[in-house]
Amino acid sequence: MEANRANRARIGVLGCGRVSARYREVFRDELTDIADVVAVTDLDRSKSESFAGDIGGSPVVADMDALLSEKPDLLCILTESGNHYEHAKKALEAGINVIVEKPVALRLEHAEELSRIARERGLICAEIKQNRYNPAMRFLRSAMDEGRFGKLVSVGIRVHWSRDQSYYDDPWHGRWRMDGGVLSQQAIHHIDAMRWLGGPIEAVCAQGRAVINKLEAEDTATAIVRFENGAMGTIEATTAARPRDFEASLHIVGDKALAKVGGRAINLVETWESIEPQAGDEDVQAAFSQEVPTSYGLGHGPYIREVIDYWRAGKTDVPVSVDEGSKALAFLHALYRSMEVGGWVQLKDAPKSERLGL
């Protein structure tokens, strides 16, 4: 962490698949004042060249080893979920800070190892949880911190998205070793939001199956959640909605207020009602709603900018570190373990799925 903090961040990009479309926008349109992409690579060189061309002609290199030899200040890892751990570990051991797409790893023990390596080497290991940076979610976090919900009663999430069979016919989507199902690949953002806002989870009871699509894991899942604070929760998630992504919503009920954030990426304040109104409450929906073009939302840019600011300041305790991201991963493993045993699972027992990532 000895770099000159006045310098622009030198960024490497590993992987130019589906999610890289959002990163093209970020590095082309949003972070040009503080970041330069100095190396790009993908197993498919044509994808690397397309990405590089879209952001103004960044250098394309042959592979990850060539990318690491460029010594970027931060490496964005956008590869398949099942490869995140291996790629992040290799970069950290080479002394390079990483920003990893969700999930940071599929196995909890792997996330713990990444945390240890980053801590020992004084490096950043950040995980992308871009929905936390939606204005609507920021409003909910502020309202929760200010105690405006009062005693929490229930928190629920709904993800009604569409992935057709071609999505699952590639070599990794929907497979236990590399990905998992809708909970791991799509609803992980909303599971994270549920825990981030509602607090630690006590126990879960979940079911999931492939209802429409053909895949090893689930395309549809439901669950009941008990929070440590006594509140209850529900999860409903599917990629079998047709013909498009309809909704990704979260609702919170407290004894002093009720809120619902919806849209395609928990980006629109649909409901805010408080029994103790404050000035500005009447403008909450307009002030904190944000239209988004896709279900990725618009939070990647603000989050990556904040990570760069931490790097410039010589700090490694980024807002969504591998340790913070691991809280959602532990929640996810409990949900999958509940499916495996067919009943309630306590998070204090540190349950691990016998399938995910193996």
Salt bridges, closest charged atoms under 4 A:
GLU25 OE1 - ARG22 NH1 2.83
ASP29 OD1 - ARG28 NE 2.95
GLU30 OE2 - ARG22 NH2 2.91
ASP33 OD1 - ARG305 NH2 2.90
ASP36 OD2 - ARG8 NE 2.70
GLU49 OE2 - ARG45 NE 3.00
ASP54 OD2 - ARG24 NH1 2.74
ASP65 OD1 - LYS90 NZ 2.64
GLU101 OE2 - HIS300 NE2 2.86
GLU109 OE2 - ARG107 NE 3.33
GLU109 OE1 - LYS352 NZ 3.36
GLU113 OE2 - LYS89 NZ 3.03
GLU113 OE2 - ARG116 NH2 3.91
GLU120 OE1 - ARG116 NH1 3.11
GLU127 OE2 - LYS129 NZ 2.52
ASP145 OD1 - ARG141 NH2 2.67
ASP170 OD2 - HIS173 ND1 2.55
ASP192 OD1 - ARG132 NH2 2.87
GLU202 OE2 - ARG226 NE 3.26
GLU236 OE1 - ARG158 NE 3.87
GLU236 OE2 - HIS160 NE2 2.67
ASP245 OD1 - ARG163 NH1 3.12
GLU247 OE1 - HIS160 ND1 3.75
GLU247 OE2 - LYS260 NZ 3.75
GLU270 OE1 - LYS260 NZ 3.42
ASP281 OD2 - ARG148 NH2 2.78
GLU324 OE2 - ARG132 NH2 2.84
GLU324 OE2 - ARG195 NH2 2.95
GLU324 OE1 - LYS327 NZ 3.03
GLU340 OE1 - ARG337 NH1 2.84
GLU340 OE2 - ARG355 NE 3.16
ASP349 OD1 - LYS348 NZ 3.40
GLU354 OE2 - ARG337 NH2 3.38
